[in-house]
Amino acid sequence: MHSTSFELARRYLVDDLDVSVEVGSHLHKILEARTKNKPCTEDDITYLHSNELHALAGLIKGDVSWAQYKQAAATERECRVALIREAEAEAKRAREEARRLKLEELERKRQLRLEAQAKEAALLAQREAERIAYLNSPEYIAQQKEQAILRKYGVTSPIKEQDRPQLWGVFEKLESNARLEGADAAWLIGMKGRYGLEGALAAHHRLEADFCIAEFKRTGDPWQAVNASGHLRKCNASREADELLATLHPNRLKHPKLHSAVLTTRGGAKRDLGKV
């Protein structure tokens, strides 16, 4: 781009237009023709009017003098510059408005996010409070106590409603270390196939064994030792049964039935312990 292009555009007060300095452009050709006193066509005049260059069109046509042209062209340029500045200002305002709206949208989303987090935190706090309240409720404590009892006494399947009263009555007695009556003991043994009850049966036999041991110590009756040993084997205390029967003096085992019972029971205890 030649420096004369700028000078030419500045001379005719159209240097604010980029097209005026573009060599080969229609406006640049018109300016060169005017400088070289070459005639312009009607198309050139039409082009100038269509681009709001009315002063230059009047100058080329000879309707205005150079002095009049400079004044009119300066006014036109001021108008063009003012329009450009207004357009730039409007674009700037539009950008600022867009930025403001974007910031507002970001702030709105941030507030919504904070509100959602606050609601979630409140909900979690409420649920935690409800959980703690439930864990401290009499219903939950009773339920956990019941579950602990069921585990302790080896219940392996849900209890039927018709069996619940008697079964819990048995558990209460075992919990208080009270011996079961014959009917309760028989019923408990009969329920073994339905509910498992390994722990309950072991507790029952332990209580019976302790009773028989106490009677043996009180009376010296060897049959009480035999009975205690039978119960001890049924509550996983075969070693204690073996040791208890070992305390019986041979002179006290002269009765055939007693002798047989001792040998049978102690042999069973040793078999339990792997001492065949």
C-alpha positions in Angstrom: 0.0 0.0 0.0 1.6 3.3 -1.1 2.0 6.3 1.2 0.4 8.5 -1.5 -2.9 6.6 -0.9 -3.0 7.9 2.7 -2.2 11.4 1.5 -4.8 11.2 -1.2 -7.5 10.0 1.3 -6.5 12.7 3.8 -6.6 15.4 1.2 -10.2 14.6 0.3 -11.2 14.1 4.0 -12.1 10.4 3.6 -9.1 8.9 5.4 -11.5 7.5 8.0 -12.7 5.0 5.4 -10.5 2.0 5.0 -11.6 1.6 1.4 -10.2 5.0 0.5 -6.6 3.7 0.9 -7.1 0.4 -0.7 -5.4 0.5 -4.1 -7.7 -0.7 -6.7 -10.9 0.0 -4.8 -13.7 1.9 -6.5 -13.3 4.9 -4.2 -9.5 5.0 -4.6 -9.9 5.0 -8.3 -12.3 7.9 -8.2 -9.9 9.9 -6.0 -7.0 9.2 -8.4 -9.1 10.2 -11.4 -10.1 13.4 -9.7 -6.5 14.2 -8.9 -5.5 13.6 -12.5 -8.4 15.6 -13.8 -9.9 12.5 -15.5 -13.6 12.4 -16.0 -15.8 10.2 -13.8 -18.8 8.2 -14.9 -22.4 8.2 -13.7 -21.7 4.9 -12.0 -19.0 6.7 -10.0 -21.4 9.4 -9.0 -24.1 6.8 -8.0 -21.5 4.9 -6.0 -20.5 8.0 -4.1 -24.1 8.9 -3.3 -24.9 5.3 -2.2 -22.0 5.5 0.2 -23.1 8.9 1.7 -20.2 10.8 0.0 -22.4 13.5 -1.3 -19.9 16.3 -1.0 -17.3 14.4 -3.1 -20.0 13.7 -5.7 -20.9 17.4 -5.9 -17.2 18.3 -6.2 -16.7 15.9 -9.1 -19.8 17.1 -10.8 -18.7 20.7 -10.3 -21.7 21.6 -8.2 -19.5 22.8 -5.2 -16.2 24.6 -4.9 -13.2 23.2 -3.2 -13.8 25.4 -0.2 -17.4 24.3 0.0 -16.3 20.7 -0.4 -13.8 20.8 2.4 -16.5 22.2 4.8 -19.1 19.7 3.7 -16.7 16.7 3.6 -15.5 17.6 7.1 -19.1 17.6 8.3 -19.7 14.2 6.6 -16.6 12.8 8.1 -17.5 14.1 11.5 -20.9 12.4 11.1 -19.3 9.1 10.0 -16.8 9.2 12.9 -19.7 10.0 15.3 -21.6 7.1 14.0 -18.6 4.8 14.3 -18.0 6.0 17.9 -21.7 5.6 18.7 -21.6 2.1 17.2 -18.4 1.3 19.2 -20.0 2.7 22.4 -23.2 0.7 21.7 -21.0 -2.4 21.2 -19.2 -1.7 24.4 -22.5 -1.2 26.2 -23.7 -4.5 24.8 -20.6 -6.2 25.9 -20.8 -4.8 29.4 -24.5 -5.7 29.6 -23.7 -9.2 28.4 -21.0 -9.4 31.0 -23.3 -8.1 33.7 -26.0 -10.6 32.8 -23.4 -13.4 32.8 -22.2 -12.4 36.2 -25.8 -12.2 37.4 -26.5 -15.7 36.0 -23.3 -17.0 37.7 -24.3 -15.4 41.0 -27.8 -16.8 40.6 -26.4 -20.3 40.0 -24.1 -19.9 42.9 -26.9 -18.9 45.2 -29.0 -21.8 44.0 -26.0 -24.1 44.6 -25.6 -22.8 48.1 -29.3 -23.1 48.8 -29.2 -26.7 47.5 -26.2 -27.5 49.7 -27.9 -25.9 52.7 -31.0 -27.9 52.1 -29.0 -31.1 51.7 -27.0 -30.4 54.9 -30.3 -29.6 56.7 -31.8 -32.8 55.4 -28.8 -34.9 56.4 -28.8 -33.3 59.9 -32.5 -34.0 60.2 -32.0 -37.6 59.1 -29.0 -38.0 61.6 -31.2 -36.5 64.4 -34.0 -38.9 63.5 -31.5 -41.8 63.4 -30.1 -40.9 66.8 -33.6 -40.5 68.2 -34.5 -43.9 66.8 -31.4 -45.5 68.2 -32.3 -44.1 71.6 -36.0 -45.0 71.4 -37.4 -47.6 73.7 -38.7 -49.5 70.6 -35.2 -49.8 69.1 -33.5 -50.7 72.4 -36.1 -53.4 73.0 -35.7 -54.7 69.5 -31.9 -54.8 69.9 -32.2 -56.5 73.2 -34.6 -59.1 71.6 -32.1 -59.6 68.8 -29.3 -60.1 71.2 -31.3 -62.7 73.1 -32.2 -64.5 69.9 -28.5 -64.6 68.9 -27.5 -65.7 72.4 -29.9 -68.6 72.5 -29.2 -69.7 68.9 -32.6 -69.0 67.3 -32.1 -69.7 63.6 -35.6 -68.9 62.1 -38.4 -66.4 62.8 -40.6 -67.3 65.8 -44.2 -68.0 65.2 -46.6 -65.9 67.1 -48.2 -68.9 68.9 -44.8 -70.0 70.2 -43.5 -66.5 71.2 -45.1 -66.3 74.8 -43.8 -69.7 76.0 -40.4 -69.3 74.2 -39.8 -65.9 75.8 -41.0 -67.3 79.1 -38.2 -69.9 78.8 -35.6 -67.3 77.9 -36.6 -65.1 80.9 -36.0 -68.1 83.2 -32.7 -68.9 81.6 -31.6 -65.2 81.8 -32.3 -65.3 85.6 -30.5 -68.6 85.9 -33.7 -70.3 87.0 -34.1 -74.1 86.2 -36.8 -75.0 83.7 -39.7 -77.1 84.9 -40.2 -80.4 83.2 -42.9 -79.2 80.8 -40.8 -76.2 79.7 -37.7 -78.4 79.3 -39.6 -80.9 77.2 -41.2 -78.2 75.1 -37.8 -76.5 74.5 -36.2 -79.8 73.4 -39.2 -80.4 71.1 -38.7 -76.9 69.5 -35.1 -77.7 68.6 -35.9 -78.8 65.1 -38.0 -75.7 64.4 -35.8 -72.9 65.8 -32.4 -74.4 66.4 -32.1 -73.1 70.0 -28.5 -74.4 70.5 -27.7 -71.7 73.0 -30.9 -72.1 74.9 -30.4 -75.9 75.2 -26.8 -75.4 76.3 -27.9 -72.9 79.0 -30.6 -75.3 80.2 -28.2 -78.2 80.5 -25.6 -76.0 82.2 -28.2 -75.1 84.9 -29.1 -78.7 85.3 -25.5 -79.7 85.5 -24.8 -77.1 88.2 -27.8 -78.3 90.2 -26.7 -81.9 90.0 -23.1 -81.0 90.9 -24.3 -79.1 93.9 -26.5 -82.1 95.0 -23.5 -84.4 94.5 -21.4 -82.2 96.7 -24.2 -82.0 99.3 -25.2 -85.7 99.4 -22.3 -87.5 97.9 -24.7 -89.4 95.7 -22.7 -90.7 92.7 -25.8 -90.8 90.5 -25.9 -87.0 90.8 -22.4 -87.0 89.3 -23.5 -89.2 86.4 -26.6 -87.0 85.8 -24.4 -83.8 86.0 -21.9 -85.4 83.5 -24.7 -86.2 81.0 -25.8 -82.5 81.1 -22.2 -81.3 80.9 -21.7 -83.2 77.7 -24.7 -81.5 76.2 -23.4 -78.0 77.0 -19.9 -78.5 75.6 -18.3 -79.2 78.9 -17.1 -82.8 78.4 -13.7 -82.1 80.0 -15.5 -81.1 83.2 -17.7 -84.2 83.0 -14.6 -86.4 82.7 -12.9 -84.7 85.6 -16.1 -85.0 87.7 -16.5 -88.7 87.1 -12.8 -89.2 87.8 -13.4 -88.1 91.4 -15.7 -91.1 92.1 -13.9 -93.8 94.2 -14.0 -97.3 92.7 -15.4 -98.7 96.0 -18.5 -96.6 95.4 -19.2 -98.1 92.0 -19.9 -101.7 93.0 -23.5 -101.5 91.9 -23.6 -102.9 88.4 -26.1 -100.3 87.0 -24.1 -97.4 88.5 -20.8 -98.9 87.4 -22.2 -99.2 83.8 -23.6 -95.7 83.8 -20.3 -94.2 85.0 -18.3 -96.1 82.4 -20.8 -95.2 79.6 -21.0 -91.6 80.5 -17.3 -91.1 81.1 -16.5 -93.0 77.9 -18.8 -90.7 76.0 -17.0 -87.7 77.6 -13.6 -89.0 76.5 -14.9 -89.7 73.0 -16.1 -86.0 72.9 -12.5 -85.0 73.9 -10.9 -87.3 71.3 -9.5 -89.6 73.9 -10.8 -92.9 72.5 
